[in-house]
Amino acid sequence: MSDIYERQTNSFDHIEDYGPISSLEELQKRPLDRKYYFDNNTGLLWLFLRARHSRDGHSYCSSQGCERLKITATTKSKEISNCVAKAYPKYSKEPKPIIPMPPKITTLRENCGSSKVVFTSDPHKTYLQVQIKSLTSEEIQKGDNESFITVNGEKVPFTASGFFLVTVDACTGKVTKKTLFPELDPRMKQHFKTGIPNRSIVLLGTRNKPKGYESVAQYLVLLGTAKEADLQSKESLAFFGFHGQVKPSWVMLFTGLKGEKLGLQEKYIPLQLEEYSCTKAESPKRKDWELLKKALSKK
């Protein structure tokens, strides 16, 4: 269903329901209608999102209010779903460029591109790019031998089987510790309890299915998961956690079922937040404000 929310009065209006449609092809012919297509076999939901009202300048919401879409799903299973294996290659398509690609530039280019790869509406926030690639024994047998954790472009590979943990200071973005545990033994359990510094971002990947894999879920609760995850039928995991007094919204656990490829998982994690108990750094001057002040002073 969709509605328009007025933040100042805390009220909403123009409630409309989205209706089902029989095929993706039919949905593509009606992009302006409030319709959706759900593929029961793959678990994919398809719909078009389009603003119905104009905005004033760079306002976040339209002149009528904030246009919202609410999706409610009812499931009977507690299993974590991964649609990738069933959805593709069924819905994959070869790219069809209308314009041929230009010749590849082989020389090095200087002063080209942006220094940051994450977009944010708050120019004062700094983000940490992190990636986790875990591997199952089946993936290794098929020839994929690269498992690693990357922090801001610095790749840290791990080639031995087990749990690989990387901790990062949430205030500075610096890697503070890299540890490989062949299994969930007493040493690893103690590490979860006392070995991780406070206000740390915790990155956890796996290679093969180490001993004690299912039992590691109880220790992830200490690092931000809402509850103990069921890992009984899972083969690999990638975990983005936090050790501190809060449970940030970006904490996430990804798992792969047997026969499914978890793949590369990536997140952009905000640094230097006051909720981490970081000392607030002096905010840099915003260039857009300086330019605006300069322009207004000339009038």
C-alpha positions in Angstrom: 0.0 0.0 0.0 1.1 3.6 -0.5 0.2 6.8 1.3 1.3 10.4 1.8 2.7 11.3 5.2 2.7 14.9 6.5 5.5 15.1 9.0 4.5 18.4 10.6 1.0 17.3 11.5 2.0 13.6 11.9 -0.9 12.6 9.7 -1.3 10.6 6.5 -3.7 10.6 3.5 -4.2 9.3 0.0 -4.0 5.6 1.1 -4.0 3.3 -2.0 -3.4 -0.4 -2.3 -1.2 -2.0 -4.9 -2.9 -4.8 -6.9 -1.3 -8.0 -8.1 -0.7 -8.6 -11.8 -0.2 -11.9 -13.6 3.3 -11.5 -15.3 6.4 -9.3 -15.3 5.7 -8.5 -19.0 2.3 -7.1 -18.2 3.8 -5.1 -15.3 6.3 -3.5 -17.6 3.6 -2.4 -19.9 1.9 -0.5 -17.0 4.7 1.4 -15.2 2.4 4.2 -14.0 -0.2 1.9 -12.4 -0.1 0.8 -8.8 0.5 -2.8 -9.6 3.1 -5.5 -8.5 4.2 -8.9 -9.7 5.3 -11.6 -7.2 7.1 -14.7 -8.5 6.2 -17.4 -6.0 8.8 -19.8 -7.5 11.8 -17.5 -6.8 10.5 -15.1 -4.1 11.1 -12.0 -6.1 8.7 -9.0 -5.9 8.6 -6.6 -8.9 7.1 -3.1 -8.9 7.7 0.4 -10.2 8.4 3.3 -7.9 7.5 6.7 -9.2 6.9 10.0 -7.4 3.4 11.4 -8.0 3.9 14.9 -6.8 6.5 17.6 -7.5 9.1 18.8 -5.0 10.1 22.4 -4.1 13.8 22.8 -4.9 15.8 20.2 -3.1 13.1 19.3 -0.5 13.2 15.7 0.7 9.4 15.3 0.4 6.9 16.5 -2.2 4.7 19.6 -1.8 1.8 17.2 -0.7 3.9 15.4 1.9 6.3 12.4 2.0 5.2 9.7 -0.4 5.6 6.3 1.1 5.3 2.7 0.1 4.8 -0.1 2.6 5.4 -3.7 1.8 4.2 -6.4 4.2 5.3 -10.0 3.8 3.8 -13.0 5.7 6.1 -16.0 6.0 5.6 -19.3 7.8 9.2 -20.5 7.8 12.0 -19.2 10.0 14.6 -20.0 7.4 16.7 -17.1 6.0 15.8 -16.8 2.4 18.3 -16.3 -0.4 16.6 -15.7 -3.7 19.8 -15.4 -5.8 20.1 -19.1 -6.6 16.5 -19.5 -7.9 16.1 -16.0 -9.4 19.2 -16.1 -11.7 19.8 -17.0 -14.4 16.0 -17.0 -14.9 15.8 -13.2 -14.8 19.4 -12.4 -16.0 19.7 -10.6 -19.2 22.7 -9.9 -21.5 23.4 -6.1 -21.7 22.3 -4.6 -25.0 24.2 -1.3 -25.4 22.6 1.2 -27.8 25.9 3.0 -28.2 29.1 1.0 -28.7 31.6 1.3 -25.9 34.5 3.6 -26.6 38.0 2.2 -26.9 39.6 1.2 -23.6 42.1 3.9 -22.2 45.3 2.1 -21.4 47.2 5.1 -20.0 47.0 6.2 -16.4 44.7 9.2 -15.7 45.4 11.7 -12.9 43.0 13.8 -10.9 40.1 11.9 -12.3 36.9 10.8 -10.4 35.7 11.3 -6.9 37.7 10.6 -3.8 34.7 9.0 -2.1 32.5 6.2 -3.4 29.6 6.6 -1.1 26.8 9.2 -1.4 25.2 10.8 1.6 22.9 13.6 2.4 25.1 14.5 5.3 28.5 15.8 4.1 29.9 15.6 7.7 29.6 11.9 7.9 32.5 9.6 7.1 31.9 6.1 5.9 34.0 2.9 6.0 33.7 0.6 3.0 33.9 -3.1 4.1 33.6 -6.3 2.2 33.4 -10.0 3.3 33.8 -13.0 1.0 33.3 -16.3 2.6 33.6 -19.7 0.9 32.0 -23.1 1.4 33.9 -26.4 0.7 31.8 -26.9 -2.4 32.8 -23.5 -3.8 36.5 -24.3 -3.1 36.1 -27.7 -4.9 34.7 -25.8 -7.9 37.8 -23.7 -8.2 36.9 -20.5 -6.2 39.8 -20.2 -3.8 39.6 -16.5 -2.8 38.1 -15.7 0.6 38.9 -12.3 2.2 37.8 -9.3 4.2 38.4 -5.8 2.8 38.6 -2.6 4.8 38.6 0.6 2.7 40.2 -1.1 -0.2 42.8 -3.0 1.8 42.2 -6.7 1.2 43.0 -9.1 3.9 42.9 -12.7 2.5 42.5 -15.8 4.6 43.4 -19.2 3.1 43.1 -21.5 6.0 39.7 -23.1 7.1 38.0 -21.6 10.1 36.5 -18.3 11.4 38.3 -15.1 10.4 37.7 -11.9 12.5 38.8 -8.4 11.7 38.1 -5.6 14.2 38.2 -1.9 13.3 38.1 1.1 15.5 34.7 2.7 14.9 36.1 6.2 15.6 39.2 6.2 13.5 38.5 3.5 10.9 41.8 1.8 11.6 42.1 -2.0 11.7 43.1 -3.0 15.3 43.2 -6.8 15.1 43.1 -9.8 12.6 42.5 -13.2 14.1 41.9 -16.7 12.5 40.3 -19.4 14.6 40.2 -23.0 13.1 37.1 -23.8 15.2 34.9 -22.4 17.9 37.2 -23.5 20.7 37.6 -22.0 24.3 40.1 -19.5 23.0 37.6 -18.1 20.4 34.8 -18.0 23.0 37.0 -16.0 25.3 37.9 -13.7 22.5 34.3 -12.9 21.9 33.9 -12.0 25.6 37.1 -10.1 26.4 39.3 -9.9 23.4 37.4 -7.3 21.3 38.1 -3.7 22.2 35.1 -1.5 23.0 33.5 0.6 20.2 34.8 -1.8 17.6 33.4 -2.8 14.2 33.6 -6.6 14.0 33.8 -8.3 10.6 33.5 -12.1 10.6 33.9 -14.5 7.6 34.2 -18.3 7.2 36.1 -20.7 5.0 34.7 -24.3 4.7 32.3 -25.1 7.6 34.5 -25.0 10.8 33.7 -27.0 13.8 31.2 -25.2 16.1 29.7 -23.3 13.3 26.1 -23.6 14.5 27.1 -22.5 18.1 28.7 -19.3 17.1 25.3 -17.6 16.7 25.0 -17.1 20.5 28.2 -15.0 20.5 26.9 -12.8 17.7 24.2 -11.6 20.0 26.9 -9.9 22.0 27.9 -8.0 18.8 24.5 -6.7 17.9 22.2 -9.4 16.4 18.6 -9.1 17.7 18.4 -12.8 18.6 20.3 -16.0 18.2 20.2 -17.0 14.5 19.5 -20.6 13.4 22.6 -21.8 11.6 21.8 -25.5 11.5 21.3 -25.7 7.7 23.7 -23.0 6.7 27.2 -23.5 5.1 28.8 -20.0 5.2 28.3 -16.6 6.8 29.3 -13.0 6.6 28.8 -10.9 9.7 29.0 -7.1 10.2 28.8 -6.4 14.0 29.6 -3.9 16.7 31.0 -4.2 20.2 29.9 -1.4 22.4 27.0 0.0 24.4 24.6 0.3 21.4 23.3 -1.9 18.6 23.6 0.1 15.4 21.0 -0.4 12.6 23.7 -1.4 10.2 24.5 -4.7 12.1 23.8 -7.5 9.7 24.2 -11.3 9.4 24.3 -12.9 5.9 24.2 -16.7 5.6 24.3 -19.2 2.7 22.4 -22.4 2.4 24.0 -25.6 1.2 24.4 -25.5 -2.6 24.0 -21.7 -2.7 26.7 -19.1 -3.2 26.7 -16.4 -0.6 29.0 -14.2 -2.8 30.6 -10.9 -1.9 28.9 -8.9 0.8 29.6 -5.2 1.1 28.5 -2.4 3.4 29.3 1.3 4.1 29.5 1.8 7.8 29.4 5.3 9.3 32.3 6.3 11.5 32.9 8.7 14.4 29.2 8.7 15.6 28.5 10.0 19.1 26.5 6.9 19.8 29.7 4.9 19.6 31.1 7.2 22.4 33.5 8.8 20.0 34.9 12.2 20.8 33.1 14.5 18.4 35.6 16.0 15.9 35.3 19.6 14.8 33.0 19.6 11.8 34.8 20.8 8.6 33.5 23.9 6.8 30.9 23.0 4.1 32.0 24.4 0.8 28.4 24.7 -0.5 27.6 27.0 2.5 30.7 29.1 1.9 29.8 29.5 -1.8 26.2 30.4 -0.9 27.3 33.1 1.6 29.7 34.5 -1.0 27.0 34.7 -3.6 24.5 36.4 -1.2 27.1 38.9 -0.1 27.4 40.1 -3.7 23.7 41.0 -4.0 
